Amino acid sequence: MAYVITDRCAGVRDGACREVCPKDCIHDAGAQFVIDPEECIDCGACVVACPVGAIAHEDDLVGAEGVFAQVNRAFFGR
């Protein structure tokens, strides 16, 4: 997986990330958006577009944010 959406997205769900994603790999999971780890091409366009800084590379997740890599994978059954 390249990028992960954290809980900073919950309640905001601006959608700008979805608009710029060239692979349409960002999906609505109800409370927040999630990134399909198999479809993401690691371009980073969504990171720049997110108004709340909710998207980070999996390798850059700190502390409790690490759980969101699992949340994103689990949504897609991976």
C-alpha positions as CSV (number, residue, x, y, z in Angstrom):
1,M,0.0,0.0,0.0
2,A,1.2,3.5,-0.7
3,Y,-1.1,6.0,0.8
4,V,-3.5,5.7,3.7
5,I,-6.4,8.0,4.9
6,T,-6.5,8.5,8.6
7,D,-9.3,9.5,11.0
8,R,-8.7,13.2,10.2
9,C,-11.0,12.6,7.2
10,A,-13.9,11.5,9.4
11,G,-16.6,14.1,9.5
12,V,-14.9,16.2,6.9
13,R,-15.0,14.1,3.8
14,D,-14.3,17.0,1.5
15,G,-13.8,14.8,-1.6
16,A,-11.0,16.8,-3.2
17,C,-8.8,13.7,-3.0
18,R,-11.3,11.7,-5.0
19,E,-11.4,14.3,-7.7
20,V,-7.7,14.3,-8.3
21,C,-7.0,10.6,-8.1
22,P,-6.1,9.3,-11.6
23,K,-6.9,5.7,-10.7
24,D,-10.2,6.3,-8.9
25,C,-8.9,4.2,-6.0
26,I,-10.4,6.3,-3.2
27,H,-13.7,5.0,-2.0
28,D,-16.4,6.0,0.4
29,A,-16.3,3.8,3.5
30,G,-19.1,5.6,5.3
31,A,-17.4,7.6,8.1
32,Q,-14.4,8.4,5.9
33,F,-12.8,7.7,2.6
34,V,-10.3,4.8,2.1
35,I,-7.6,4.0,-0.5
36,D,-7.6,0.7,-2.3
37,P,-4.0,-0.6,-1.7
38,E,-4.0,-2.6,-4.9
39,E,-5.1,0.2,-7.1
40,C,-3.1,3.1,-5.7
41,I,-0.1,4.0,-7.9
42,D,1.7,6.1,-5.3
43,C,1.3,9.4,-7.2
44,G,0.6,11.5,-4.1
45,A,-2.0,13.7,-5.9
46,C,-4.5,13.0,-3.1
47,V,-2.0,14.1,-0.4
48,V,-1.8,17.6,-1.8
49,A,-5.5,17.9,-2.4
50,C,-6.6,16.9,1.1
51,P,-7.6,20.0,3.0
52,V,-7.2,18.4,6.5
53,G,-3.9,16.5,6.0
54,A,-5.6,13.1,6.5
55,I,-3.5,11.3,3.9
56,A,-0.1,10.0,4.5
57,H,2.3,7.4,3.1
58,E,2.0,4.1,5.0
59,D,5.7,4.4,6.0
60,D,5.1,7.8,7.5
61,L,2.3,6.9,9.8
62,V,3.2,7.6,13.4
63,G,2.0,5.9,16.6
64,A,-1.7,5.2,16.7
65,E,-2.1,6.3,13.0
66,G,-0.6,2.9,12.0
67,V,-4.0,1.3,12.6
68,F,-5.4,3.1,9.6
69,A,-3.3,1.1,7.2
70,Q,-5.2,-1.9,8.5
71,V,-8.5,0.0,8.3
72,N,-7.9,0.8,4.6
73,R,-6.9,-2.8,3.8
74,A,-9.7,-4.4,5.7
75,F,-12.3,-2.3,3.8
76,F,-11.2,-4.0,0.6
77,G,-10.8,-7.5,2.2
78,R,-7.0,-7.4,2.0
